[in-house]
Amino acid sequence: MEDFTKGMTLLGINYALKLVQVFSNRSAGRSYNCPMKMIDGEWYFHFKKQMFKVADFTTELTSIFKG
């Protein structure tokens, strides 16, 4: 399976609705709303049939998502 993390950017994180908005250069510059899920105390989002850690795509200023 292709690695979609290259060219992928989180545009927004909606903690109340448990969604992230992802922008992907590899998908013709489209943006997607992806559901978030708490797994073992960390937030993950589902994108292109893969689960990604929200904390891996945020800065240290977004401490609410860091474990």
N, C-alpha and C positions, 0 to 999 in steps of 0.2 A: 504494500500500500504506500502511496506517495506521502512524503512528509509535508504536511500543509502548514507547519509552523513558520516556514520561511515565507515572508510576505503577508503574514497574518498579524493584525493589530486589533486590540480591544478598543472600541470607540466609547463604550459606556458600560457601566455595571449598575444594574438595578437590583439592589439587595431586597427591596420589599416584594418585587414580583419574581425574584429568583431567575433573572435573565441577564445575559451579557449580549452586547451588540458587537459583532465581529466584522471587520473589514478584511477582505481577502483580495490581494493583487492577482492571485492565480485563478480566481473565479471571475474574470472580466471586471474586476473592481466593484463587485457587489458587496452589500452588507447583509448580514444575517442576524436574526434574534435567536440566541441559543439558550436552552434551559440550563440552569445551574442546579447542582445537587451537593449536599453535604455528605462527605464520605470520610469517616474516621477523623472528624473534627476539621477537615479542610474542604474548601469549596472547589468543585470541578464543574466544567461545562462540556456539553456534548456538541461536537462539530465534525462533520464529514465522517460519521461512524466511528469517531475516536473520542476519548475523554481526555481533557487537558486540565491541569491545575490552574486556577485563576491566578494564584500568587506568582506563577511563572511568567505572567504577562503584565504584571503591575510593577510599580516602583516601591521603594521602601516607604514612601509617603502613604501608601494604601495599607496601613498596618492592620486594618480589620480583617483582611484576607490572609494574613501571614499566620502560620502555625506556631 
